[in-house]
Amino acid sequence: MKAVNGFRVDLPDWVTEFSAKLPVCLPTARERMAAAVSLSEQNVRHDTGGPFGALVVVAATGEVVSLGVNRVEPQLCSAAHAEIVALSLAQRRMGSWSLADTRLGPLQLVSSCEPCAMCLGAIPWSGVHSVLCGAIKADAEAAGFDEGVRPAQWVEALERRGIEVRTGILREPAARVLERYASGGRTIYNP
Amino acid sequence: MKAVNGFRVDLPDWVTEFSAKLPVCLPTARERMAAAVSLSEQNVRHDTGGPFGALVVVAATGEVVSLGVNRVEPQLCSAAHAEIVALSLAQRRMGSWSLADTRLGPLQLVSSCEPCAMCLGAIPWSGVHSVLCGAIKADAEAAGFDEGVRPAQWVEALERRGIEVRTGILREPAARVLERYASGGRTIYNP
C-alpha cells in the first residue's frame, strides 16, 4: 500500500456561493443558528455529507469567521464533523491553533446540533468562548445518530471551563433536517 | 480576510525515514507501544508538535497501517492530536471513513497516552476494534496536560461498545516523554 503522509478536509464548492450570500454579520442567536441549519440542509441537498452545519462567529458582533459542514463520507474522515471543520478553518484563518486570543475578540461556535462526544471534547481545546446549539441530543438520537461517550452534565462541564452554552435554538427546523435525512435512508455513521 | 475553504494536516518529514526503519509488523503490544512512544519522543526532538505519538495497526498481526504525531502548533489546528492524525490517515489509506470492515481485518489504535475527551469521542466513530494506551491520565495531568470533559468510566464505556482497551503499556517510558516536555517549558495546549 502507498504511504499516506497527510489528509485534507475541504468544504464543498457550493459553500463559496452560500458564503457570498451570507450577511457579513449575524447579530442575533437566531440569525446565527439559521445559517447553521441552512448549511446542514444544503449539505444534504447537495449530497456532500451528513446533516450537520456549523460556523464560527465573533461573539459580540456575529461577524462570520468560518463555515463548516459534515464531510465524513465524501472525504473518508470520521473526524470531519461540521464543528471540527468550522473550528479548524477558523484557526487556519486566524493563524493560531487557539481562538482564545484573536484580534477579533472572543469567538463563538454555532452548531445545528448539540455536539457529539468528540466535538464536545474538541470545544475546550479550540479556544472558543461560547457555543450555540440547535437540535438537542434527543433529536439526534431520534434520527438514529449516536452522541457517543459523553458526560451527562456536559453543559455544566463546559461552563465550569468558562464556556457559555445555549441549546435548543431553532430546535424544530434544526431537528427537521435530521429527521428528513434519516427518513431518506441515508448513512448513519457507526451506530 | 481571505476565505479559507479547507485545511490540511501533514506528518512531519522525519516520519518518512522513521516509517522506513520500522518493521512491517509489530506482533506484540510492547512493540506496538514502543513505536508510539518513539514517535512521541521524536516529535519533541524535531520540534514538530506536542509529545504524543500514535499508530494504527492490524490487530491480529501488528502490520502498520498509519502513523500519527501531534501537529497542533505547527499546523494551527487544535484537533490535530496524534490519535486523530493516525486514524484519519488510516481511513484515507483504506479508502473508507470507517475502519470497521477493512480488507485487513480489525484494526487497533495504539497511542503513547490515554485519549483526551476529544480523541476518546473519536474512537467509536473511527471503527477501530481495540485501543492500546501507554501513559495514563495521571501522567498527562502531572505534566500539565488536561484530559478534558471525559466520563470517569471511559474504559468501560468503550468496552460496552465492543472496543477493547489496554492501558499503562510501557507506562514509564511513555510518561517520561511527557515529563521531559513539560520540564522543558514547552507549550501546554489550552489549560
Interface residues (C-beta under 8 A of the other chain):
Chain A: M1 K2 A3 V4 N5 G6 F7 R8 V9 D10 L11 V15 T16 S19 S66 V72 E73 Q75 L76 C77 S78 A79 I84 V85 L87 S88 L89 Q91 R92 R93 G95 S96 W97 S98 A100 C116 A117 M118 C119 L120 G121 A122 P124 W125 S126 G127 D146 G148 V149 R150 P151 W154 A157 L158 R161 Y189 N190
Chain B: M1 K2 A3 V4 N5 G6 F7 R8 V9 D10 L11 V15 T16 S19 S66 V72 E73 Q75 L76 C77 S78 A79 A80 I84 V85 L87 S88 L89 Q91 R92 R93 G95 S96 W97 S98 A100 C116 A117 M118 C119 L120 G121 A122 P124 W125 S126 G127 D146 G148 V149 R150 P151 W154 A157 L158 R161 Y189 N190
